[in-house]
Structures are given as structure tokens and as C-alpha cells.
Amino acid sequence: MAVGNESLLLAAVVLGWVLTSTLIGALVMALRLREARQRERDKDEAHAVVLERLRDNECRLRAIIESEPECVKLQAADGTVLEINPAGLALVGAERDEDIVGKKIYTVVAPEYRDHYRENMRRVFAGEAVVYEFKSITLKGHTTWMETHAVPLRDARGAIYALLGITRDITERKWGEEQARRHQTELARVARLSTMGEMATGIAHELNQPLAAIANFARGSLRRLRGGNVAPADLLQPLEEICAQAERAGEVMRHVRDFVRKRDTRMTAVDINRVVQSAARLTELECRQHHAKIMLDLVSGQPRVWADSIMIEQVICNLIRNSVEAMAEARSPVRLVALSTSRPDDDTVEIVVGDTGPGIDGALIDRVFDQFFTTKPEGVGMGLSISRSIVESHGGGLRAESAAGGGATFRFTLRAIGRTLLTNERRYSFHH
Ligand code: ADP
């Protein structure tokens, strides 16, 4: 019996132990499971945070790109536009993404620039960062100039999968460059016009020779005829000479006519203050060389004037140069050139160039506009004469005044254009 009781007790202890260990095991497992779940949850949370951050970053990046005032775009190697920001849409003249995304960029590249564009794309996909300019015809048909800064975009393995380009409109800069180039050409044209004075002296000289020869041969022939003993054959040679010399004179005149015919006027609605400023800039060097200073007194809000701006600029340059030369020649202690614009009445704009030089002698003041009148050893005496004819061809007048205390003043007028006509300057430009 005692043995039976002991066995029962042992069995109960073993069972208890087994149950306890099982319970403990189960508890431990449950705990581990909870921990694992917690870890999983923590990991998920961490992931979510990372994902959220990434999304935030992408949103931020997108927001930056979307609000970027310059065009930002992604392109594939064949030129297909993959993505473009709103500034880019506006730049290419697209209303919606679909107008350009998925299409080839070449649709907005001017045909003559497509090869150039293709070559630059090739360089980017070969790994280079490239800056290139091209002419664009936007989807709305406007011609613009663009500059693109392009870099290759690489995936995790380093393979280039797209071109990232930032493009800006440089039409205004190009227009400015074009204007500067034209300005140079125009200046060359006017320089040719100014050399007309020098040419006139040359022409006089050229014509003098044949005319003198004609007079000589004609006088000799007359003498022989009056002498009575002349055979007609003896007159052939001098008469032939007369013809040849007359033809030579005709040739000189033809040259002059060709030269003058090339001179054409380009009238536009001109802001006179800008022309005066430009003339002041152009003569800056001479002023500095002769220690003279230019003072500007330009009334703002001037109406525009109909003028060939380059010619008027040339007139003002001429007057400034004359003042500077007169003051340097007279060794004037104060050397100022005062340039001013004003509006004496509704239809007129007046430009005045005054100086602190020696002035002009009262007896000579009416002669300074005469052709070839000069008091300078190297002078040609055509500057004021040409200036006056330029101003008169614009319907204005050029006058000289000389103050008692010294100093000369030249003033000229140009016709003002009514404000209403000025909504679009270029529309009213014309050439003739
Ligand atoms: P050039 O400069 O070749 O002499 P212009 O026709 O320009 O020819 O000038 C004619 C003359 O008018 C000058 O030689 C000079 O005697 C006089 N003149 C022009 N401008 C001035 C001035 N600002 N002050 C004094 N004299 C002047």
C-alpha cells in the first residue's frame, strides 16, 4: 500500500513538473511571439517613418521643381519628354502635360537647330554635362531662344537612363546681342556717310584734273582754228582727248552716285533721351582724353520722335566732339559739355549741346555750317554741314549760338509723335 501511495505521489510530482514546464514553455513562447510581433510592428513603424520621409522628400523635391521658375524636364535618349514642370509647359507653349509629355522634344526645336540639339543630347547620354543654346518654335508658334543646362541621370547600377535639363528663355539676351551687332553695322554705315565730307574733297580733286585737261585741249584747238591754217585731221587727237577726259569725269560722278544711293534712312519712333545717352557713351573716351566732362539734363517722359536714331546719334556725337576739340584747343580751364533735352511745345523736342569753350566769333557764326568751313589745321569742315542736312531731312533745324562770356551752344529740334501712336513701336517702324 505504502509502495502504491509513493508511486502515485511520484506520478503526481512528474505530472505537475511536466505541466509546469509546458506552461512555462508556452508562456515563454507567447512572450517571444509578442516580442517578435512587437519587433515586426516596430520595424513596420520604422519602415513607415522612412517611407513617409521619402514621400515627404519627394513631395518637397516635386514642390521645388513644380515651383521652380525655370523649365525642368527629363528626357529619354530618343528625345521623348518624360516629365516637365509647369514652368516648362509654359516655356514650350503647352496647355497640359499631354501636349508635350510622351512627345519628342524636337517638335519645339527649330528645324535648323535639330542636328545641333541631337548632338548635344548624344553627349549627355555619353556622360557629359552640357550647356547648349538653340532656337525654338513653341507649340503656339512663337520663335524664342533657349539655353539648356543638361546632365545625365544614372540608376543604382550607374547606367544613364535620362537627361535632366534646366532650360531658360534667353530671347531677350539674344535680341540685345542682335541689336548690338546691328548697331555696329549701322555705325559703319554712318561712318561711311561721314567720310562723304572727306570724299567730297577727293571728288573735287578728281574732277579738277579732267576738267583742266578738257579746258587745255579745247583752248589749244580754238587757237589753231583761229590761226586758220589747220587741217581737220589735226583736230582729231585733241578732240579725242576731250572726249576721253569728259568720260573720265563722268566715271567719277557715277561712283559718287552709286555711293550716295547706298545711303538709306531707317526711321523709327525714337526715345531721344536714349539716343543722347548713347552718344554720350560713344564719346566718353574722347572726353576723358581731353579732360572734358559730360553733364546730362534729360527731361523724362519725352514723347518719341520720328528719326533715324543712328543718324541723330551721329549728329550729337559730332557736336560733342566739336565742343571737346574747341575746349582742348583753347585750353579752357573748365571743360564741360552740357547735353539736355526739352519739349518747347507739344509737337517739338529740342536737343541742346552747350560747352564752356571759347565760343564762336560773331563774324564766323553764320559760316560754321558752310561746307569746307574749318578753323582746324586737320579739319574737313563737313561735320556741321552734314549734321544740319541730317536734321533738316528729319524736318527740324540746327542753330548755333555763342554766349558773350564764351561757350558755344548748338540746338536742334525734331518732330514729336503723338502719344497715342506709340502702343507698339515696332509696328510703326518703317524703312525707306
Ligand atoms: P571741322 O570739325 O572739320 O572743322 P565742322 O563743320 O564740324 O568741321 O566745324 C566747323 C567749324 O565750326 C570748326 O572748325 C570750328 O571753327 C567751329 N566750331 C564748331 N563747333 C564749335 C564749338 N563747339 N566751339 C567753337 N567752335 C566750333
Boltz pocket constraint, residues with backbone or C-beta under 6 A from the ligand:
constraints:
  - pocket:
      binder: B
      contacts: [[A, 318], [A, 319], [A, 322], [A, 323], [A, 324], [A, 326], [A, 355], [A, 357], [A, 358], [A, 359], [A, 360], [A, 368], [A, 369], [A, 370], [A, 373], [A, 374], [A, 375], [A, 376], [A, 378], [A, 379], [A, 380], [A, 381], [A, 382], [A, 383], [A, 384], [A, 385], [A, 408]]
      max_distance: 6.0
